[in-house]
Structures are given as C-alpha cells and as structure tokens.
Amino acid sequence: MNQDQINKIEQKIEPFLKKIDKIEQQNSNKVLAAFQEVGVATTDFFGTTGYGYQDEGREKIEKIFAKVLGSEDALVRTQFISGSHALTVAFFALLRPSDILLSISGKPYDTLDEVIGIKENPSSLKSFGIQYHQIDLVENDFDYDAIVAFLKKEKVKVIEIQRSKGYSERKSLSIEKVAKVIQKIREVDQEVIIMVDNCYCEFVTTKEPCEVGADLVVGSLIKNLGGGIAPNGAYIAGRKDLVELAAERLTLPGEGRDVGPTFDMNKQLLQGLFFAPSVVASSLKTALFTSAIMEELGYQVEPKYNEERVDIVQNIIFHNREDLILYCQGIQKASAIDSISLPIPDAMPGYQDEIIMASGSFTQGSSIELSCDGPLREPYIAYQQGSLTYCYGKQSVLLAIQYLQEQK
C-alpha cells in the first residue's frame, strides 16, 4: 500500500482512536488514584526472598489491584506462571468432589482441556470427581433460557465465563453482556460463585467484572495489566473469602497469602500496572488499524474497525493455510526481538492442532507485546494482539503485509 492509502485509513479510524484516548484517560485516573490512596513509596520496590514474610510492597500491590479491579481483595503473584495456571488454582480452590462446574460461554481455552478433564488427565478436576457441563453461546450471546433452566435443575458450585474468544470463531463478550447474565443468574441462585476469565479484556473499557457482580476475576500479568513490564505472574481478585481460598491453594493451608517471595519484582509489577492503561490503548489502536487495513485489502476481519471492542485481540480470517503462516512470519520479521527467526507450525502442549506463533517480545509469550498466532485449522484465523506503542504496532503490521504480498 502507498502512503496516500495509509493516510486515508488513518483518517477513517481517527474518531475511534479518540474514543480509545478517552478510555485511557479514565483508566489512568483510576490507577493513579489507587497508587496515591495506598501510599506507594520507593521502599516498596524492594522484594523479599525465602518465605517472603512481611512483604509490604507485595501487600500494597494487591491492595492497588483490588481498587483498580473494583474488588474486595486481590492475590497478585509471580508464583503464577500464566493466566491458565491462575484459573487452575481458582478452580481447585473453589471446587470439591461431586461439585458442578458450569461454563456458560462454551468450551474454554484449549489449555484448560486437561485441567477440567475434557481431555483425560489423572490430575484433572474430573479425576477428583468434579462434574463439568457447558452451555454454548447463541449468536454471540449467552443462552439465558438454557442457563436458567440448568440452574433450576442442578445445584451448581461455580459458573465460569471466558470473556475473550480464545481460538474460537465467536465474538468476545462485553461487560454489558456479563452484567446482564449475572443479573439473570442471581434471580435464580444467590449462592453460586460466578468466576470470570478476564484475560485480554482489562482496561479495554472503564468497568471490570467485579464491578458488575462477578465474585471472582482472573487474569495474566503478561497480558493487559502487566503493561509489557511485568516479567510474569497473574492475579485472582474478588470476594475476600474466595481470594483467601485461592491463596491457600497456591501456597499451602494455614499460610496462604502470608508467604511468597517477590525477589526484586515489586517495582516491575507496579510500573507495569502504572503503564497499563496507555499500553492497552496502544494495543487497541494497533488492532483497529490492522482491522481497517486488512479489510481494505480484501480480508475478512473480526471485529471490524468501527465495531465495539471488548478485548485486545484482532482476528484476521485468511481462509487458507499459506496466508496465515506468511502473515505470522511477517509479524515475526517486523519485531524488535528475534526478527531473524522464522516461525513454523508445530505441536504445542495443551493444544490439539498445530500452532503458528509469532512473538518477538521482550518477555517470552507476552501477549500485550505485538504477537500473532493461530491454530492450523479451518478457517485459518490469525489472532493478533498487543503492541507496546501504536507507532511500533502500525509499522510492524505494514511490514507484515509487505512480506505477505512479496511471498505470495
């Protein structure tokens, strides 16, 4: 594409970029207020070793996350190796033998198949006698009638909602839809625990799930709230009693959140959260630009540039294997890190299909940095997310398009 075409696309998306700026401002105000209320000091940057007793910085980080997420409490730990790990800890903390886990957003991420027992594993929830059921979405919305009917028939312990689409073809779920389904659930069952997988969705709007009635929310720190600075980790936030259960499952009963060394990571977690509203805004702008330019080139995209955005993920539906591989390779070549590497499809732990994954990131697997991946199956969708700045993101997308066109 020539510069005139690029300029026209940027003019077309300008009103939507300004809307993102407004959301960034509101979320920045929220984060700054939380830092000030908690009273962060330079002495909080220093971490602990060994058991991690009396880590004031860690305690302040968790208070800030709770305020930002609108929850009673939060567990923010680098001992979580991923968002999937945090979800697993939450499941095992909340569920007991013969309990029912109900997913109302269809099947969760492939990485949870063996956790739940959809795919056999001797350490799964299923192996402990925990039952799993799911209710699929209907036209990208919750099947309210089916949910109500199931809750009237069965006593469910935990309801799980995955907001982002994962490697599926559905749309991601807005906070408004989450609020509506929570209200419907509460009309039938006041006791069921409603847990939301919030990965990829934080700071995309100005409200989070706990603010609309969710009991527990889970997310990764190498996605939105880590701001591209957190080197690893995840969080579990929500009702204090449920967060305490999760803490005792992460460490051990009787010690729970009182242990867990932070080493020298407190500063990185605090700084990452501080930058997160801006980094999420850059990711959204990059996704919006990608959507507009790829649609201009004749590709099918979801969401379109002028549609509501719920998470930082942008789908490009290629409908053929070669274009998916070439685009991901182009993103890798356009990255600051490992640009000399050439990603190829391969088997990955936790996934049923071969995966092509481009991620030239400073932190391995960081999805808030520009990355692009997808399973090698019909209809060959690239799931692109992230970018630490809009300028870098836009430049990388243009270079990836150039590579795709030159190699075809």
N, C-alpha and C positions, 0 to 999 in steps of 0.2 A: 504494500500500500504506500502511496505517496503522502507527503506531509499535508497536502490540502485535504485529503480524505480523513487523515487522522484528526486534523483541526475541526472538521465538520462533526466528527463523532464526539469530540470533547465538548463542542458547543451544545450538542444534543443532550449530553448527560449532565451538563452544568447544574440545572436545577436540583438534580438528585444528589450531586456532590455536596451542594449547600445544605441539604437536609441531613446528610451524614455529619457535616460540621456541627450542626445544632445538637445532635445526639451526643457527639464527642464532648461538647461543652458541658452538657448536663451531667454526663458521667464523670468528667474531670472534676466538676464541683463536688460531686458525691465523694470521690476518692480523697480529694484534698481535705474536705471536712472531716472524714474518718481519721486521717492521719493526725489532724490537729486535736480532735476530741480525745484520741487515745494518748497523745503526747509522745510521739516518736522522738527519740534522742539518738545522737551518734553512738552512745554506749550500747544501744540495742542492736547495732550491727554485728557485735562480737558474738560468735556462737559458742556452743558447748561441745564437749567430747564425752566419751564414755557413755554413761547412762543418760546424760542430758538433764540432770536435775536443775530446777530453779533457773530456767532459761527465760529471762524476762522478755527478750526480743521475740522469741517464739510465741509467747503469750500475747504480746501486743499485735503480732501479725495475725493471729487467729481472731482477736477482737476486731481488727480492721476489716478482715474478710467478712465477718458476721455482719458488721454495719453496712458494708458495701452490698452484700447479698440480701439484706433485709431479713436476716435470720437471728434466732436466739443465740446460736453458738456456731463455731466452726472448728474443724480439725484440718490444719494445713501442714502437710508433712512431706519432706523429701524421701521418707521411707516408702511412700507410694511410688511405684516405678512407672505407673501410667494411669490414665483415666479408667481403663478396664480393670486394673488392679484395685483402684478405689471402689469401683462398682462391686467387685467381687467381695471386698471386705464388708461393704454395706449389706450385701445380700446375706452373707454368713453371720453378720452381727444381728440381723433382724429376724431371720427365719429359723425355725426349729422343725424337727421331724414331724411330718404329716401336715405342716403348714402349706398354704397355697400361695404361689407367686403368680400374678396375672400381669402380662404385658398387654396394654391396650393400644399400642402403636405398632402392632405387628411383631415380626421377629426382630430381636435386637441385632447389634453388630455381630459379624461372624466370629469375632474374638471371644464372644460370650457363649458360643455354642457348647463348648466343653465345660464351661463354668456351670451352666444351667443343667446340662445333660441332654441337650438336643442331639449332640454327638457324644457317644459313650466315653466316659472317663471315670475311673474309680474314685476321683476326688471331687466329683461334681455335686451340685445340690441334690440332684436326683438320687445319687448314691447314698445320701443321708435321709432319704425318704421324703424329700420336699417335692411337692407336686408343682408342675408348671403348666399354665394354659396361656393362650394368646388370643386376642381379638384383633383382627386386621382392620386397617383404616378403610373407609369407604369414601371414594372420591376425595382423597387427601384430607379427610376429616375423621374425627372419632366416630365410631359406630355407637352412638349414645344408647339406642334401644337395646343393643346386644350387651353393652356394659351393664346397664341397669338390670336386665334380665339375669345375667350371670351373678351379680351381687345379691340378688334376691334369692337365688338358688343355692349359692355356696358362700361359706364364710371365708373370705379372702384375708390373708395377713398383710401382704404387700402388693401394691399396684405400681408397676414400673412404666414410666413414659420416657421414650427416647425422642428428644426434640429434633435432632438433626437426622438427616436421611440415611447416613451410613452409605453402604454400597447398594442402595436400592434406587428405584426409579421414582419413588414418591416425593412429594414436596416436604420440606421441613415444617415443623409445627410452630405456629406463632404463639406468643404469650397470651393472646386473647383466646385462642382455642384451648390452651392449657387451663386458663381461668374458668372457661365455660364448663369443661369436663369435670374439673374439681368440684364446682358447684353442684353438678348433677350427681356426682359420686356421694357427696355429703348429704344429699337429700335421702339417700338410701342407707348409707353406712357412715357413721361418725367416727368409728374406731380404726378403720383400715388405714394403713400407712401409705401415703402417696409419695413416691420417690421419683425424682426427675433426673435423667441423664441430660445435663446441660452443656455438654462438650460442644464447642464451636459457636455457642449462642450468647455467651456473656458479653454485655456492653453493645450488642447489636441494636438493642432498643434501650429504653431507660428503666425497664422493670425486669425483675428476676422472679423465678418461680415461687420462692418462699413468700414473696410479696403478694401473691395471688392465691395463697392457701396450701402450697406444697409443704409436706412435712420434712422432706429431706431433698437436697440437691447435691449433685456430684459433678466434678469437672477436673480437667487436667491442667497443669501449670505450664506444659509446653504447647498449650493452645492459648486461648484468649487472655486469661488473667495473668499469665507469666510475662506478657509483654515482650517476648523474644529475649528476655534476660534470664529468667529463672532456668537453671540448668536441668531440672527435672521436678517431679513431685505432682501432687494433686490435692484436692480438697473435698471434704464432706461437710456440708453445712445444713442447719435446720434446727429442729427441736432439740433442746439441750439433752434430754434423756436419750434420744436416739444417737446423737453425736457421741455421747459417753459410751454407749454400746459399741459404736464403731471404733472408738479409741481402744477399748479393751480387746477388741478382735485384732486390731492392727498390732498392738504390743502384747499385753497379757492381762488377764483379770486381776484386779487389785492394784495395778499400776497405771494402766490406761494412758491418759494424756500426760501424766507427770514425767514420763520418760520419753526419750527420742532425741538424740543429739542433733544439733543443727550445723556443727562444724563452723564454716565461715560463710554460710549461705543466706543468713538473715538479710544482709544488705541487698543481695540479688533478688530475693523474693519481694522485698519492699520496693525496690526500684522498678522491678518488673510490673508490679501492680500499679505503681505510680504512672508508668508509661502506657499501661494497657489501653485506656480509652483512645489515645492517639494511634496506637498500633492497630487496634481493631478497626478504627476509622480508615486507616491506610489499606487494610485488607479488604474492607468493603468497597472502597473506591477502585482498587485493582480488579476486584470481582466484577464490578459494574462496567468498567472499561472493557474487560475481557468479554463480557456478555454482549455488549454493543458491537464490538469489532468483529467477533466471530459470527454473529448473526448477519452482519453486513457482508461477510464472506460466504454466506450461504449455509452455515452450520446451524443445527438445532441447539438451542441453549435453554437452561432452566436454572434459576429464574431469568426472565428477560430483564433488560436494563431498567425498565420502568415498572417492574413488579415489586411487591413487598419483599424485603429481605429479612430472614429470620436467623440465619447463621452466616458464617464467612465463606461457605462452600459455593463454588460455581460449577455447575455441570455443563460439559460440552459433549453432546451426543454425536459421535462420529459415524456410527453405523458400519464401521469396518475396522478390522484389526490394525492394519498398517498405519492409518492416520492417528489412531490412539497412541501407538508406540512412538511414531515420529514426533508428535506434539510433546509428549512427556520427555523424549530425548532432547527436544529443543529447549524446554524449560531447564533441564539439567545443564545444557551447554551455556545457557544465559545466566547461570547462577554465579555468585562470587566464590563459593566453595565447591570444590570437586567438579569444576566445569570441564575438566579433561576426562571425566568418567562418562561412560555410555550405559545408561540403564537398559536392562533387558528383562523380559518377563521371566518370572521364576516362582517356584512354590515358596510360600511364607507360612510360618507357624500360625495356626488359628484361622486360616483361610482355605476355602475349598477349591478355588480356582487359582491359576497363575496370576500374579500381580505384577504390573509395571509401576515402578515408583521412582519419581524424580524428586530429590530433596537436596539441594545444595545449601544446606543450613549450617549455622554455627553450632547448633545443638542437634545432635542426632535425633531424627524423627520429629523435629519441631514442626508442627502444622501451622503455627502462626507466622513462621517464615514461609516464603513462597515455595509451595510444593504442589505436585500434581501426580495423581496416581489413579489406578483403576484396575478392576479385575478383567481378565481377558475372556469376556463372555458377551453375548449379545445384550444390548445394542451398542457395546463398546463405548462406555461413558468415561470421560476424564473427569475426575473430581479434583478441581483446583481450589486451593485455599491459601490464605495468608498473603503476606508481604509487609516487611517492617516499615517501608515507606511507599508512598504511592509512586514516586518518581522511579524507584528501582523496580517496582512491580510492573509499571507500564512499559518500561524499557525491556524487561525480560519477556513479557508477553509478545511484544513486537519482534524480538529476536527469535522467539519460538515459532511464530507464524512464518517468518522468513525461512527458517530451517525446514519447516514442514513443506513449504511451497517449493524450495530448491530440491528437496529429496524425492518428491513425488514423481 
